[in-house]
């Protein structure tokens, strides 16, 4: 992993992209603090995992779900799968 200042990356972006693809992630800094990590996805599936994993919308949904579970509003395993089966029956 390499660490590089944003000014250097801006002036040599193509070289940093090639290096990222060959050697792995590059941490980009501004005023000495990490602000971005440059990652070359291995394939489209990897790209999707990277994007979804950092999605503010998905994080909000997961946080809401965790709060709901802590408040005792979750479903048991069996209840969940009965509800799924019922919905599938209605969809047919």
N, C-alpha and C positions, 0 to 999 in steps of 0.2 A: 504494500500500500504506500502510495506517495502522497505527500502533502504539498500543495502549491498555492501561492497567492492568486487571487482573482485577476489581478493585472497581468500576470504572466500567462495565465490560462487564456485570457482574452486575446493576447497577441500571438499565441501559438496553439489555437484551439485544435486544428487538425492533428498536430503532433500529440496533443494530450488525448484526443479520441483514440488514435492508433495505440498509444501506450496503455490506455484503459482496456482496450480490447485484448491486448497481448498480456498485460501484467496484472490486471485487476483494478479495483476501485481507487479513485483519487479523491482525497479530501481537499476541497477548495476553501481557502480562508480569506477573510476580509479583516484587516486590522488585527491579524493574529488569531482570530476566532473562526472556528469551522462554521461555514454557512451552507455548504452544498457537498454532497457526495456524488461523484460521477461514476455511474455503474453501467457497464455494457451488458445488456441482457443476452442470455445464451440462445434464446428462441422466443417465439411469441408467447408461449405459456409462461416463461420466466418473466417477460415484460408485464403480463397481466398480473402475476403475483406481486411484482414490485409496485405497480400502480394501485391495485386494490388494497394492499397492505398499508399504504400510506394515505388512503382515502379518508378525509375528514367526515364524510357522510357515513361511511361504514363504521368508523370509530364511534360516532354519535349513536348509531343504532346499537352497537355492542355495549356501550356504556349504559344506555337506557335499559337494555335487557338485563345487565348485571344488577342495576338498581332494583328492577322488578323482582328478580330472583331473591335478592336480599330481603325484600319486603314480603316474601312468602307468596308472591303472585305467579310463580312458575307452575308448569304442568309436570306431572309425573311422566316417566318414560311411556308407560302403558296408555295413559290418557292422550299424550301427544300422538302416538301412532294410531289410536282409535280415531282421533280427529282427522288425521291424514287420510285414513281409509274412508271415512265418511265423505270427505271432500272429493276424493277420487270417484266415489260412487255417484255423486251429484254431477261431476263433470262429464260422465258418459252419456 
